[in-house]
Amino acid sequence: MTRPLAALALGCASLLLPWSVAHAAPDDTLTLVVGYPAGGTTDQVARILAPHLSARLRMPVKVENRVGHGGHQAARDVAKADASQNVLLLSNPAVMVIAPVTQNNLGYSPDKDFTPVAHVVDYELALAINKDLPPNRMMFLVSWLWSHPEDSRFAVPALASLPHFFGLKLSVAARVKPTIVDGKGSAALAANLASGREKIAIDTLSALLPRHQKGDVIILATSGRQRAKQLPDVPTFYENGLKISALGWNAFYAPSSMPAAKVQMLGGHIRSVMSDPAVRKAILNTGMVPVAAGPDETAQMLRRFRSEWEPLVRHYSFAP
């Protein structure tokens, strides 16, 4: 084996995971597992990176959407991978931070079953409305919700997701009591918001931005401390007097069985890919912010994020 990843594969044929024979991947293919449907934020990131990572590794890199249980099924499956398997999980806060707090018998441990490889993007959240909803400013919307409690409903891409808990933070800051509903993924949520089936949605900026740009929906506020570069005319929640903010992220994790040298090698290649101007431009165009961080920096990021969000999740005692 002469290719970089295959040289570290211990000479074993690398199945993606023991899901089925149909899911087997040869030992010269790296599989990026995404726990969400095609078209969502995590999927976008994986598909932008895959061809560039393939060029650096000089081997095929494929994206596998392993959908189920809010992204948790993919994590469970990747956690079972053995040392010979060329597989990475592209994960997010819902899988690595929120679910371990909200669910018992999760089927995986973020600390015991995974090794951080690379933090690749940060992303803001956004609140958007159907274009025909009367309020066209965030504080007008808050007033409208006060006078229309029957319409106080926020759709989010998944229950127990970061947008869900941000919606709970917003409900406290705005003094409203919305029903928060499962939008069944970002693509379905955006489509339902555009059609009017949903009136108000909270999701990642990258998921809502294309519909906003087409005029199908209207983004009223973003969750960063500063205005999003892609939407300089849209104020933040802070600017609207709602003292809340949030940043989500995507990061690659390896099964803990993966040899340390292989983790470092993959982390180095992914970091190089994330430093490529073409990749950075593609990520920015989606509404996300590129990050080039290796294994140690990714572990530090996760600790910081946990310290901020775990107390909030425990406070709401949410059980899906």
Buried (B, 14 or more C-beta within 10 A) or exposed (E): EEBBBBEBBBEEEBBBBEBEEEBBBEBBBBBBBBBBBBBBBBBBBBBBBBEBBBEBBEBBBBBBBBBEBBBBBBBBBBBBBBBBBBBBBBBBBBBBBBBBBBBEEBBBEBEEBBBBBBBBBBBBBBBBBBBEBEBEBBBBBBEBBEEEEEEBBBBBBBBBBBBBBBBBBBBEBBEBEBEBBBBBBBBBBBBBBBEEEBBBBBBBBBBBBBBBEEEBBBBBBBBBEEBBEBBEEBBBBBBBEBEBBBBBBBBBBBBBBBBEEBBBBBBBBBBBBBEBEEBBEBBBEBBBBBBBBBBEBBBEBBEEBBEEBBEBBEEBEBEB
